[in-house]
Amino acid sequence: MPIILSTVNVNGVRAAATKGMLSWLDATEADIVCLQETRATDAQVATALAPALDAGWVLSHAEPESKGRAGVGILSRRAPDAVRIGFGSSEFADSGRYIEADFDDVTVASVYVHSGEENTPKQDEKYRFMAEFGAYLKTRTGEFVVSGDWNIAPAEVDLKNWKGNQKSAGFLPEERAWIADLLAAGYVDVVRALHPDVAGPYSWWSYRGRAFDNDSGWRIDYQLALGDLRSRAKQAVVERADAYDQRWSDHAPVTVQYR
């Protein structure tokens, strides 16, 4: 089936809903929207998105065990055939970092990979997540697309200041090698495939300084596809706000049309 799939880290769904996310949902042509970093309980997400749910959107959500952290969801125009939270990891089962849903013959997943911090327990936790999640992804077959905030820029072309970030979490050699390994296993980064020679297109800009105004960003939000979906992606766009004060998150939606 044809799908328009969007993914966005909302940076707190309750704040995003008051800043413009609801208007964006009203206007989007997406069939499915993957959300990351809701930072809220199931009930809080439902309350924040109540106008969208009243308008017909269906919410599937993985509540995070840690208050104010993580949380992923899937908004869809119709109820999914099935929903699964987690990927079989005991450590990360309740972390609110992974959810997947079936729509006919297609499975859509939303993931929020840790941001990490080099040489700290946070980075160690990120690596543990990557090891387990990567193993799970390699078991998948069929029509499958996992979208989200991966918190890894795969290559130099994926961040503006790559030279100054070679020792920063999100651009470490081990992290980039992990993404390369998934691509070698058969996944396709459909946004990069459709935009092979451009810088970015960036999807995250720090709120600090003039990163957004200078387009000094990172491409850390993307969609990895398996099966026929790899070749069915026909158009991809990062929905960057027209101005700094029109942003409702520090990330922009990444939207892909699949034939």
Buried (B, 14 or more C-beta within 10 A) or exposed (E): EEBBBBBBBBBBBBBBBEBBBBEBBEEBEBBBBBBBBBBBBBEBBBBBBEEBBEEEBBBBBBBBEEEEBBBBBBBBEEEBEEBBBBBEBEEBBBBBBBBBBBBEEBBBBBBBBBBBBBEEEBBEBBBBBBEBBBEBBEEBEEBBBBBBBBBBBBBEBBBBEBEEBEEBBBBBEEBBEBBEBBEEEBBBBBBBEBBEEEBBBBBBBEEEEEBBEEBBBBBBBBBBBBBEBBEBBEEBBBBBBEEEEEBBBBBBBBBBBBE
